[in-house]
Amino acid sequence: MKNNISKLFLALLLVFQSAGCHYLEADEYLHEVNNLNNIWTQRVDIRKAWAACYGNIPNYTDMVYSWPFNTNYDEGHGGLDNYPNLIFAQGKFNADDPLFSFWANYYKAIRTCNLFLENYHKANDKLLAPGEVEGYAADARFLRAFYYAQMLELYGPFPIVNKTIDYSNTEQLPTNRNTEDECVNFLVSELDSCINLLPAKEKVLTSELGRPSREAAMAIKARVLLWDASPLVNGNPDYSNFKDPKGKSYFSVAADQQKWKKAADAAKAVIDQGKFELFTVPANSGYTTVPLGNFPGNNVAWPNGPAGIDPYRSFKGLFSGGKAYWNKEAIWIVNLPGQTYNLSILGFPRNYNNGEGAVNTARVCATQKLVDAFFMNNGAVIEAEDRKLYNDAGIAEGGDAFYIKGTGKDPVTPIITGFNLSNTNAKVPNRCLNREARFYATIGFIGRGYEQNNGTYYYADYKANALDGFLQSDRPSTRSGYPIVKWVADDDQKAGGSYDKPYHVVRLAEIYLSYAEALNEFTPGDADVLKYLNLVRFRAGLPGYEPASKEITRERIKRERYVELAFEGKRYFDSRRWKDAGKTTRDTWGNSLGMGGLVYGCNYMAADGSFYDRAVIDGYVFRPKNYFLPIPFQEVANYWGTLSQNPGW
């Protein structure tokens, strides 16, 4: 099934994409029209035109060069100084050199979709099944809305271009941006149409799994409305003077609480479809489940509590591939070029399998701030358990009673560690003991073991000058000491992955947390807030929360999103829409509460035991202007006329 998706997304170097010119160039427009007049007579060409609409979905799995938003700022750190994702987080970009070409690429994709939507009715091949080409048109309409939705979150309000441009009429040239409200109303209208036009998820052909469904459109609508309700764009006084040339404000001056209700209603509509559920596997079903932490309610059965399921295998199964590739939590999964390799290689040490993939491992790693955000196995934050269940300093001389044993591959835990054996030098940091299941399913660390293709176990050692550690070379290094193992299966035996790895554009846990967030803002105290927040925690093997104030619940939801959705491309957008990204104060451990400031990890320059100390590994820059990307100057100057630049750029 996965291969069919690959074909869908790889069959894109054709028709509209082949020219590769700027969106508003008239000569490309005329060239495309001539091509379009010739492609509607054969089904094979129509399907190529349809596939081209998918051609500018960013490669979310290439987190260095294509999509930096999964692993930068307070989530991740780049393995080489010249990596674009690291340069981006360091603030070294501007309108003249924006590093990434999202603006131009999205409008090329939107143009492709517009051309398809304006011409698909010409299709006349008798091999087309009834309704087939209309289905392709529904996909194109959804993809156009999806591209615009991502532009809204990256750049703010955009010029709405829902048709190809007649260059003989200069008044039609899209040289002015629409307002936030106009953009959102357009997107909601388009997505509502897609909800009516797209097939239900269960009716998407097995040969074309990965195509958007009506439920995917509903989920993207919920995401758009959550963005629109958030403080960054809903009554933000910082943008009171950001207006179009006619003096119209791009953002609403006063906060509209009804927007939270719209966001909550849209998320609940997805839930009420009854087609999705959090992915779980039963406890002790042919394997030994690690015991839950010590907390009241740890014996209450799922879904009213965490008992009876295996929290580690439930969470890990969402991402590690194999039999759980397709599951009921997935709302929209894509498969992109190089996806399995890109995702798997994140988690393996350099010398695994005698250096397999050595130049590509350690491209990105987790920050200490993210490591700190994961809960202890009793559901507490690390600050609450400092010097009790949690010890921030030093090396684990013994294991815990849960995931860390130090005795190699142990049947009572899926996590391999060998520091109690005589043949390993790499020991586990104390701060990695007694942590929640999602921590071990997401974060790697020094001393973590991997099964190699010859049946032996390899223990990662990220100390300086060790085989996996920092080297003064052109090879990337795991500079924080924490690789990303979210997509690594416990029985993978090659660095590129032994199983196809899924990438979730949207899954049910996100919808649960979005619903809880929006409802907490509009109707704090509503029973559904804790119901859906706690379902995510129960699946992770943690206790549920008790009722608290709106403000406390808000912070709990934020932290839950941070760890549950780590490296899935949500944190960069969440921190900005909450207006948290610009915070400069620090927490107990020195981590910035915003997206800028000092970045911590292990002391990767050390070759001895001081490697385990917290150390500053970098500094990130986030200024007020960074809440939105700059529109590339060349695009504005050459193609968009009087288009307003984003504030500060």
Long-range contacts (C-beta under 8 A, 24 or more apart in sequence): 1-206, 1-209, 1-325, 1-326, 2-325, 2-335, 2-500, 4-206, 4-207, 4-208, 4-209, 4-210, 5-208, 5-209, 5-210, 5-333, 5-334, 5-335, 6-335, 8-51, 8-54, 8-208, 8-210, 8-211, 8-335, 9-51, 9-54, 9-57, 9-210, 9-334, 9-335, 9-336, 9-337, 10-337, 11-47, 11-48, 11-51, 12-51, 12-52, 12-54, 12-55, 13-55, 14-48, 14-51, 14-52, 15-39, 15-45, 15-48, 15-49, 15-52, 16-49, 16-52, 16-55, 16-108, 16-111, 16-112, 16-115, 17-52, 17-55, 17-56, 17-108, 17-112, 22-104, 22-635, 22-638, 22-639, 23-104, 23-107, 23-108, 23-110, 23-111, 23-639, 24-165, 24-173, 24-639, 24-640, 25-639, 26-167, 29-164, 29-165, 29-167, 32-115, 36-115, 36-119, 40-119, 40-120, 40-122, 40-123, 40-124, 40-125, 41-124, 41-125, 42-125, 42-127, 43-125, 43-127, 43-128, 46-120, 46-123, 46-125, 46-128, 46-133, 46-136, 47-136, 49-116, 50-116, 50-136, 50-139, 50-140, 52-112, 52-116, 53-109, 53-112, 53-113, 53-116, 53-139, 53-140, 53-143, 53-144, 54-139, 54-143, 55-109, 55-112, 56-105, 56-106, 56-108, 56-109, 56-112, 56-147, 57-109, 57-143, 57-146, 57-334, 57-336, 58-102, 58-105, 58-150, 59-336, 59-337, 59-338, 59-339, 59-342, 60-334, 60-336, 60-503, 60-505, 60-569, 61-336, 61-338, 61-339, 61-342, 61-343, 61-503, 62-336, 62-338, 62-342, 63-342, 63-346, 63-363, 63-364, 63-567, 64-363, 64-364, 67-569, 68-99, 68-100, 69-569, 69-572, 69-573, 70-567, 70-568, 70-569, 70-572, 71-364, 71-484, 71-567, 72-572, 72-620, 73-571, 73-572, 73-575, 73-581, 73-595, 73-596, 73-620, 73-622, 74-367, 74-369, 74-370, 74-571, 74-575, 74-591, 74-592, 74-594, 74-595, 74-620, 75-366, 75-367, 75-370, 75-566, 75-567, 75-571, 75-572, 76-364, 76-365, 76-366, 76-367, 76-370, 76-484, 76-567, 77-364, 77-365, 77-366, 77-367, 77-479, 77-480, 77-599, 77-601, 77-617, 77-618, 78-363, 78-364, 78-476, 79-362, 79-363, 79-364, 79-365, 79-476, 79-477, 79-478, 79-479, 80-363, 80-474, 80-476, 80-477, 83-363, 83-364, 83-476, 85-364, 86-618, 89-595, 89-618, 89-620, 89-621, 90-618, 90-619, 90-620, 90-621, 91-596, 91-620, 91-621, 91-622, 91-623, 91-626, 92-621, 93-630, 94-630, 94-649, 95-630, 95-631, 95-632, 95-633, 95-636, 95-645, 95-649, 96-632, 96-633, 96-634, 98-629, 98-630, 98-632, 101-632, 102-150, 102-151, 102-154, 102-155, 102-629, 103-151, 103-155, 103-629, 103-631, 103-632, 103-635, 104-632, 104-635, 106-147, 106-148, 106-150, 106-151, 107-161, 109-143, 109-144, 109-147, 110-144, 110-147, 110-148, 110-161, 111-161, 111-164, 113-140, 113-141, 113-143, 113-144, 113-147, 114-144, 114-161, 114-162, 114-163, 114-164, 115-164, 116-140, 117-141, 117-144, 118-163, 118-164, 134-197, 135-199, 137-197, 138-194, 138-197, 138-198, 139-198, 139-211, 139-212, 141-190, 141-193, 141-194, 141-197, 142-191, 142-194, 142-198, 142-212, 142-216, 142-217, 142-220, 143-212, 144-190, 145-187, 145-190, 145-191, 145-194, 145-217, 145-220, 146-212, 146-220, 148-183, 148-186, 148-187, 148-190, 149-187, 149-220, 149-223, 149-224, 152-180, 152-183, 152-184, 152-187, 152-224, 152-227, 153-227, 153-573, 153-577, 154-628, 154-629, 155-628, 155-629, 155-631, 155-646, 156-180, 156-233, 156-250, 156-251, 156-628, 156-646, 157-182, 157-183, 157-250, 157-251, 158-183, 159-640, 159-643, 160-186, 162-186, 173-641, 174-640, 175-640, 175-641, 175-642, 175-643, 176-244, 176-245, 176-642, 176-643, 176-644, 177-244, 177-250, 177-643, 177-644, 179-244, 179-248, 179-249, 179-250, 179-251, 180-228, 180-233, 180-250, 180-251, 180-252, 181-252, 184-224, 184-225, 184-228, 187-221, 187-224, 188-221, 188-224, 188-225, 191-217, 191-218, 191-220, 191-221, 191-224, 192-221, 195-221, 200-275, 201-275, 201-331, 202-275, 209-326, 209-333, 210-333, 210-334, 210-335, 212-332, 213-332, 215-270, 215-273, 215-275, 215-276, 215-331, 216-331, 216-332, 216-505, 216-506, 218-266, 218-269, 218-270, 218-273, 219-270, 219-331, 219-332, 219-506, 219-510, 219-511, 220-332, 220-506, 221-266, 222-263, 222-266, 222-267, 222-269, 222-270, 222-511, 222-514, 222-515, 223-506, 223-510, 223-514, 225-259, 225-262, 225-263, 225-266, 225-518, 226-263, 226-266, 226-267, 226-514, 226-517, 226-518, 226-577, 227-573, 227-577, 228-259, 228-262, 228-263, 229-256, 229-259, 229-260, 229-262, 229-263, 229-518, 229-521, 230-577, 230-578, 231-255, 231-577, 231-578, 231-579, 232-576, 232-577, 232-578, 232-579, 232-627, 233-577, 234-259, 236-579, 238-624, 238-647, 239-647, 242-644, 242-647, 244-644, 245-642, 245-644, 250-644, 257-521, 257-522, 260-518, 260-519, 260-521, 260-522, 261-518, 261-522, 263-514, 263-518, 264-515, 264-518, 264-519, 264-522, 264-523, 267-511, 267-514, 267-515, 267-518, 268-515, 268-528, 270-331, 270-508, 270-511, 271-508, 271-511, 271-512, 271-515, 271-532, 275-328, 276-328, 276-329, 276-330, 276-331, 276-508, 276-511, 277-328, 277-329, 277-508, 278-303, 278-314, 278-329, 278-508, 278-509, 278-512, 278-535, 278-536, 278-539, 279-314, 279-317, 279-318, 279-324, 279-327, 279-328, 279-329, 280-309, 280-310, 280-314, 280-539, 281-309, 281-310, 281-313, 281-314, 281-317, 282-308, 282-309, 282-310, 283-307, 283-308, 283-309, 283-310, 284-310, 285-310, 287-313, 287-411, 287-414, 288-411, 288-412, 288-413, 289-313, 290-402, 290-403, 290-412, 290-413, 290-414, 290-437, 291-401, 291-402, 292-377, 292-541, 293-376, 293-377, 293-378, 293-379, 293-402, 293-434, 293-436, 293-541, 293-542, 294-378, 295-378, 295-379, 295-542, 295-543, 296-543, 297-543, 297-544, 298-543, 302-538, 302-539, 303-535, 303-538, 304-538, 305-538, 305-544, 306-537, 306-538, 306-539, 306-540, 306-541, 306-542, 306-543, 309-539, 309-541, 311-436, 311-437, 311-438, 311-539, 311-540, 311-541, 311-542, 312-403, 312-414, 312-437, 312-440, 312-441, 312-541, 313-414, 314-539, 315-437, 315-438, 315-441, 315-539, 315-540, 316-414, 316-441, 316-489, 316-490, 318-502, 318-504, 318-507, 319-343, 319-441, 319-486, 319-487, 319-501, 319-502, 319-504, 320-487, 320-488, 320-489, 320-490, 320-492, 320-499, 320-501, 321-487, 321-489, 321-497, 321-499, 321-500, 321-501, 321-502, 322-489, 322-499, 325-499, 325-500, 325-502, 326-502, 328-508, 329-507, 329-508, 329-509, 330-502, 330-504, 330-507, 331-504, 331-505, 331-506, 331-507, 331-508, 331-511, 332-504, 332-505, 332-506, 333-502, 333-503, 333-504, 333-505, 334-503, 334-505, 335-500, 335-502, 335-503, 336-503, 339-500, 339-501, 339-503, 340-496, 340-497, 340-499, 340-500, 340-501, 341-496, 341-497, 343-486, 343-487, 343-497, 343-501, 343-503, 344-487, 344-488, 344-492, 344-494, 344-495, 344-496, 344-497, 344-501, 345-495, 345-496, 345-497, 346-483, 346-484, 346-485, 346-486, 346-487, 346-488, 347-444, 347-483, 347-484, 347-485, 347-486, 347-487, 347-488, 348-450, 348-483, 348-488, 348-495, 349-450, 349-458, 349-460, 349-461, 349-462, 349-467, 349-468, 349-478, 349-483, 350-467, 350-468, 350-475, 350-477, 351-458, 351-467, 351-468, 352-450, 352-452, 352-458, 352-460, 352-495, 353-452, 353-453, 353-458, 353-493, 353-494, 353-495, 356-494, 356-495, 356-496, 357-495, 357-496, 358-475, 359-474, 359-475, 359-476, 360-476, 360-495, 361-476, 361-478, 361-483, 361-495, 362-468, 362-475, 362-476, 362-477, 362-478, 362-483, 363-476, 364-484, 365-478, 365-479, 365-480, 365-481, 365-482, 365-483, 365-484, 365-601, 366-442, 366-443, 366-480, 366-482, 366-483, 366-484, 366-566, 366-567, 367-480, 367-482, 367-591, 367-599, 367-600, 367-601, 368-480, 368-482, 368-589, 368-591, 368-599, 368-600, 368-601, 368-602, 368-614, 369-589, 369-591, 369-592, 369-599, 369-600, 370-443, 370-482, 370-562, 370-563, 370-566, 371-431, 371-439, 371-443, 371-480, 371-482, 372-587, 372-589, 372-591, 373-559, 373-562, 373-563, 374-435, 374-436, 374-438, 374-439, 374-442, 374-443, 374-563, 375-435, 375-436, 375-439, 375-540, 375-542, 375-563, 376-434, 376-435, 376-436, 377-402, 377-434, 377-435, 377-436, 377-437, 377-541, 377-542, 378-543, 379-436, 379-537, 379-542, 379-543, 381-559, 382-431, 383-587, 383-588, 385-434, 386-588, 389-434, 390-431, 390-434, 391-430, 391-431, 391-433, 392-430, 392-431, 392-589, 392-614, 393-430, 393-612, 393-613, 394-429, 394-430, 394-612, 395-427, 395-428, 395-429, 395-430, 395-609, 395-612, 396-427, 396-428, 396-429, 396-430, 396-432, 396-433, 396-447, 397-427, 399-433, 400-433, 400-434, 402-434, 403-435, 403-437, 403-440, 404-428, 404-432, 404-433, 408-449, 408-457, 409-449, 409-451, 409-457, 414-440, 414-490, 415-440, 415-448, 415-449, 416-448, 416-449, 416-450, 416-451, 416-457, 416-459, 417-447, 417-448, 417-449, 417-459, 418-447, 418-449, 418-457, 418-459, 419-447, 424-459, 425-461, 426-459, 426-460, 426-461, 426-463, 426-466, 429-481, 429-602, 429-612, 430-612, 436-540, 436-541, 436-542, 437-540, 437-541, 438-540, 438-563, 438-564, 439-563, 441-485, 441-486, 442-484, 442-485, 442-486, 442-563, 442-566, 442-567, 443-482, 443-483, 443-484, 443-485, 444-482, 444-483, 444-484, 444-485, 444-488, 445-481, 445-482, 445-483, 446-481, 446-602, 446-611, 446-612, 448-485, 450-488, 450-492, 451-490, 451-491, 451-492, 451-493, 452-493, 453-493, 453-494, 462-602, 462-604, 462-611, 463-604, 463-606, 463-607, 463-608, 463-611, 464-604, 464-605, 464-606, 464-607, 464-611, 465-607, 466-607, 469-604, 469-607, 470-604, 470-605, 477-604, 478-604, 479-601, 479-604, 479-617, 479-618, 480-599, 480-600, 480-601, 480-602, 480-604, 480-617, 481-601, 481-602, 481-604, 481-611, 482-601, 482-602, 484-567, 486-566, 486-567, 504-568, 509-536, 509-539, 509-564, 509-565, 510-561, 510-565, 510-568, 510-570, 512-536, 513-557, 513-560, 513-561, 513-564, 513-565, 516-557, 517-554, 517-557, 517-561, 520-550, 520-553, 520-554, 520-557, 521-550, 521-554, 524-549, 524-550, 524-553, 525-550, 529-553, 533-557, 533-560, 536-560, 536-564, 540-564, 576-627, 579-627, 581-622, 581-626, 581-627, 582-622, 582-623, 582-624, 582-626, 582-627, 589-614, 590-614, 592-620, 594-622, 595-620, 595-622, 595-626, 596-620, 596-621, 596-622, 596-623, 597-622, 623-648, 624-648, 625-649
